């Protein structure tokens, strides 16, 4: 199913990573997560993948990953019930998603 898609828009989940594996152009929306920890790196350097996130969300302040303190992480592990106002998601508007799709389609063709 993914390999036949023209592009994919999804949250930062396993689906985004599966799309990368089959080469689908992907716009991944990061809310509380961090593309710093799951971003391109060397393995994904050639993938057609665009990240949408706002690194300046003040509540994205948790720096623990696999029991290690990583001050550069910029992540939030709060659940939906713990967060009364998910500003990390609200800051990503529809126009940003549309622009990301347009730039991927324009730069790589249909």
C-alpha positions in Angstrom: 0.0 0.0 0.0 2.7 2.5 1.0 4.9 1.7 -2.0 2.1 2.8 -4.4 1.4 6.1 -2.6 2.4 9.4 -4.2 3.2 10.8 -0.8 2.3 10.4 2.8 1.5 12.8 5.6 1.5 11.3 9.0 2.6 11.8 12.6 6.0 10.7 13.8 5.1 7.1 14.1 6.3 3.7 12.8 4.2 4.4 9.6 6.6 7.3 8.8 9.6 5.0 9.1 7.9 2.3 7.0 7.3 4.9 4.3 11.0 5.8 4.3 11.9 2.1 3.8 9.8 1.9 0.6 10.9 5.3 -0.7 7.6 7.2 -0.4 7.8 11.0 -0.1 6.8 11.7 3.5 5.9 14.7 5.5 6.2 13.7 9.1 4.5 15.9 11.8 6.4 15.9 15.0 4.5 17.0 18.1 6.0 16.0 21.4 8.7 13.9 19.6 12.0 15.1 18.3 13.4 14.7 14.8 16.8 15.1 16.5 16.5 11.6 17.8 14.8 10.0 14.7 15.9 12.4 12.0 17.8 11.6 8.8 21.2 10.6 10.0 23.4 8.8 7.5 21.0 5.9 7.0 18.1 8.1 5.9 20.2 10.9 4.3 18.8 10.1 0.8 15.2 9.6 1.8 12.5 11.9 0.5 11.4 13.0 4.0 10.3 16.4 5.3 10.0 17.2 9.0 7.4 19.6 10.4 8.0 20.6 14.0 8.5 23.7 16.1 11.7 23.3 18.2 10.9 26.3 20.4 7.9 24.8 22.3 8.8 25.5 25.9 7.2 22.4 27.3 9.4 20.2 25.1 11.9 20.1 27.9 12.3 16.4 28.8 15.9 15.3 28.2 15.9 11.6 29.2 16.1 8.9 26.5 16.9 5.3 27.4 17.8 6.4 30.9 20.4 8.9 29.6 20.3 12.6 30.1 20.6 14.3 26.7 20.2 18.1 27.0 20.0 18.6 23.3 17.0 16.2 22.9 14.1 18.7 22.9 11.4 16.1 23.5 8.3 15.6 25.6 7.1 12.3 27.0 3.9 13.6 28.6 0.7 11.6 27.7 -2.4 13.2 26.3 -4.0 13.2 29.7 -0.9 14.9 31.3 -0.9 17.7 28.7 -3.8 20.0 28.8 -2.7 22.1 25.8 -0.7 20.4 23.1 0.9 23.5 21.7 3.5 21.4 20.0 0.9 20.1 17.6 -1.2 23.3 17.4 1.8 25.3 16.1 1.9 23.2 12.9 -0.8 24.6 10.7 -2.5 23.2 7.6 -0.7 25.6 5.3 2.7 24.4 6.5 1.7 20.8 5.6 0.4 21.9 2.2 3.6 23.9 1.6 5.8 20.9 2.6 3.8 18.6 0.2 4.1 21.2 -2.6 7.9 21.5 -2.2 8.4 17.7 -2.3 6.2 17.2 -5.3 7.8 20.2 -7.2 11.4 19.1 -6.4 11.0 15.4 -7.2 8.2 15.4 -9.8 5.0 13.3 -9.5 
